[in-house]
Amino acid sequence: MAQSNGRRTSRRDIYLRLRQLVLTLELAPGAALSENELAASLGVSRTPVRESLILLAQEGLVQVFPKIGSFVSRVDAAQVADAQFLREAVELASLEDLPERLDPEIVEELRDNLERQRRAGPDREEFFALDELFHRDLMRLSGHGNSWAAVAAAKGHLDRARRLGLHGHESPAVFADQHHEILAAITDGDTPGARARMRDHLRAVFNDIERIRARSPELFASDPATVPVRRSVVVWE
């Protein structure tokens, strides 16, 4: 993949690939990053890897310490809260713009998505993708689907916390149930009920953070200025 498309692959694609590895926790919070190892695994030179790490550092997903090295940023609860505030404001506002007659095709896509969530089983990444699609399509119902890209781009720390939360539950079924309740309220014309359920659903991540932080404090930032130590970091065993 890394060598198949010239300059585009060596820049944009490498950045997106590394960002995905961070967001999916394949590169765990606190993990040391080697430009040489990353370049070798992706089949590219160190230059696009170094440029990508700089971009990820600007997003707060990577920390670079001169003469020490680069590390995946630990999950920052303050940044999670900021992203959560943005996401909640946008999604709740979108619910206020629901038309009197809902687009039947989008409603059917949402119901199909819910069925697929039920069948996702223990595959957390499959469920996460369906979760993202469900929330984007809810915004499409209000005519604000294009706003989802801006929300998605701003929630890197939040998405890592959400993934940690998914792995902290025996099954993602509880979240599928919440999605079902939100959609049922929408199709029943109960916008206040949909907003209340959406708010509770989105804020559940804070409970997950506290539970996981108690079990694995090394995954979370305490003092962002603290220089990390190079050691192996395990997300969960």
Secondary structure, DSSP 8 states (H G I E B T S, - for coil): -TTSSHHHIIIIIHHHHHHHHHHTTSS-TT-EE-HHHHHHHHTS-HHHHHHHHHHHHHTTSEEEETTTEEEE--B-HHHHHHHHHHHHHHHHHHHHT--SS--HHHHHHHHHHHHHHHH-TT-HHHHHHHHHHHHHHHHHHTT-GGGHHHHHHT-HHHHHHHHHHHHTSS-THHHHHHHHHHHHHHHTT-HHHHHHHHHHHHHHHHHHHHHHHHH-GGGB-S-TTS--------S--
